[in-house]
Amino acid sequence: MFHFIQKLFQSKAAVPAAWHAVTLTPAQARRHARWVGQHVFLNWLEPYFKAYHLHKGGAGGRRGFQVQPLRENGREGVLLFYDASIGPGNFRHFYEHLGERLVGLGYHRACADQCTQRKDHLAETTLKQLFKPNPTDCPDTGDCNQRFGLVTIDLVAVNGEPLFIRVASNAVRQPGFTPAASFEELLRDLLAAPPPTPETAALIPEYYQRF
């Protein structure tokens, strides 16, 4: 799957695309708040976390949720691949909720943008959230506590069909900042949760299609 996605957009140069800010409509915000309040996210937090560690340990297979760890140019991350059992509506809610969980870890959302680029018959749409650590000092050194560094959470879809959520961190290496905590710790704090229950599983169809 990962190599297929790498090749997907290597045909011709993309038509230049502009980023623009994206916000939820009042109706979307209410529906999302209900989704969170009903803890529907429990259906995927622990399963994706388990899939990540199985993959890291060499035990990942073709069954269950699929993930792909990333490491490039000093940045670490992971792709959480979409699974048809989730539904596009739930996957978008899950994307939004990961950002909300990051805010709870001492971050603020610096921007939320969207762009669509077209190549041949394909249209790739990316939703991107950028998070920065809240400005707090380390009591031991006085340096700014960068926590996990700068964090981005992206949702990528092709022709309207979701492909994956990408979570990535990039440490600030300038003087005056504490060393960044590891990506493993970030993923643990984001995804570690109780397993899904029959009650949360029963809510999947309600949000399956529509965000």
Rosetta blueprint (number, residue, H / E / L):
1 M L
2 F H
3 H H
4 F H
5 I H
6 Q H
7 K H
8 L H
9 F L
10 Q L
11 S L
12 K L
13 A L
14 A L
15 V L
16 P L
17 A L
18 A L
19 W L
20 H E
21 A E
22 V L
23 T L
24 L L
25 T L
26 P H
27 A H
28 Q H
29 A H
30 R H
31 R H
32 H H
33 A H
34 R H
35 W H
36 V H
37 G H
38 Q L
39 H L
40 V H
41 F H
42 L H
43 N H
44 W L
45 L H
46 E H
47 P H
48 Y H
49 F H
50 K H
51 A H
52 Y H
53 H H
54 L H
55 H H
56 K H
57 G L
58 G L
59 A L
60 G L
61 G L
62 R L
63 R L
64 G L
65 F L
66 Q L
67 V E
68 Q E
69 P E
70 L E
71 R E
72 E E
73 N L
74 G L
75 R E
76 E E
77 G E
78 V E
79 L E
80 L E
81 F E
82 Y L
83 D L
84 A L
85 S L
86 I L
87 G L
88 P H
89 G H
90 N H
91 F H
92 R H
93 H H
94 F H
95 Y H
96 E H
97 H H
98 L H
99 G H
100 E H
101 R H
102 L H
103 V H
104 G L
105 L L
106 G L
107 Y E
108 H E
109 R E
110 A E
111 C E
112 A E
113 D E
114 Q E
115 C E
116 T E
117 Q E
118 R E
119 K E
120 D L
121 H L
122 L E
123 A E
124 E E
125 T E
126 T E
127 L E
128 K E
129 Q E
130 L E
131 F E
132 K E
133 P E
134 N L
135 P L
136 T L
137 D E
138 C L
139 P L
140 D L
141 T L
142 G L
143 D L
144 C E
145 N L
146 Q L
147 R L
148 F L
149 G L
150 L E
151 V E
152 T E
153 I E
154 D E
155 L E
156 V E
157 A E
158 V E
159 N L
160 G L
161 E E
162 P E
163 L E
164 F E
165 I E
166 R E
167 V E
168 A E
169 S E
170 N E
171 A L
172 V L
173 R L
174 Q L
175 P L
176 G L
177 F E
178 T L
179 P L
180 A L
181 A L
182 S L
183 F H
184 E H
185 E H
186 L H
187 L H
188 R H
189 D H
190 L H
191 L H
192 A L
193 A L
194 P L
195 P L
196 P L
197 T L
198 P H
199 E H
200 T H
201 A H
202 A L
203 L L
204 I H
205 P H
206 E H
207 Y H
208 Y L
209 Q L
210 R L
211 F L
